[in-house]
Amino acid sequence: MTRSYSDVQKAVRVEKFRIWFAWVSGGFVGLGASLATQDIHIVSVIVQVLFVGLGALSTIAAVRMTNALNRKAEAARRDVLGDA
């Protein structure tokens, strides 16, 4: 089955949207947990530390997945255009 570059480009765009939508949604969930526990001091500190740590890890993962999709799209472009 031959796929055109535009099909690959559309699929990559959708996957990037899903990745970053999940990242933003996770941020809102973490923010909600932080706000919900702000009156319980020790729990609030633990939640905030987890929020920062997991936020950094999820950001790294999202950027790596986006870069992998960019490489896949570039390979598909080269394949379609016949570049070396």
C-alpha positions in Angstrom: 0.0 0.0 0.0 1.4 3.3 -1.0 0.8 6.2 1.3 1.3 9.8 0.2 3.3 12.3 2.1 0.1 14.2 3.0 -1.3 11.1 4.7 1.8 10.8 6.8 1.8 14.5 7.6 -1.8 14.4 8.7 -1.2 11.3 10.9 1.9 13.0 12.5 -0.1 16.1 13.1 -2.9 14.2 14.9 -0.3 12.2 17.0 1.5 15.4 18.0 -1.9 16.9 19.0 -2.7 13.8 21.1 0.8 14.0 22.8 0.5 17.6 23.8 -3.2 17.4 24.7 -2.3 14.6 27.2 0.6 16.8 28.5 -1.7 19.8 29.1 -4.4 17.6 30.6 -1.9 16.1 33.0 -0.8 19.6 34.0 -4.4 20.5 34.9 -4.8 17.3 36.9 -1.6 18.0 38.8 -2.7 21.6 39.4 -6.0 20.4 40.7 -4.3 18.0 43.1 -2.0 20.8 44.3 -5.0 23.1 44.9 -7.0 20.4 46.6 -4.2 19.6 49.1 -3.0 23.2 49.8 -4.5 23.2 53.3 -2.8 20.0 54.3 0.7 21.2 54.5 2.9 18.0 54.4 0.6 16.4 51.7 0.7 19.7 49.7 4.5 19.7 49.7 4.7 16.0 48.7 2.1 16.6 45.9 4.0 19.7 44.6 7.3 17.8 44.6 5.7 15.0 42.7 4.0 17.5 40.3 7.3 19.1 39.5 9.2 15.8 39.1 6.5 14.1 37.0 6.0 17.3 35.0 9.6 17.4 34.0 9.6 13.7 33.1 6.4 14.0 31.0 7.8 17.1 29.3 11.0 15.2 28.3 8.9 12.2 27.1 6.6 14.5 25.0 9.5 16.2 23.4 11.2 12.9 22.6 8.0 11.5 21.1 7.5 14.7 19.0 11.1 14.5 17.8 10.6 10.8 16.8 7.5 11.8 14.9 9.4 14.5 13.1 12.1 12.0 12.1 9.4 9.6 10.8 7.7 12.4 8.8 11.1 13.5 7.3 11.8 9.9 6.3 8.4 9.6 4.6 9.0 12.9 2.8 12.4 11.7 1.5 10.8 8.4 0.5 8.0 10.2 -1.4 10.3 12.7 -3.1 13.0 10.2 -3.8 15.7 12.1 -2.0 18.7 10.2 -0.9 
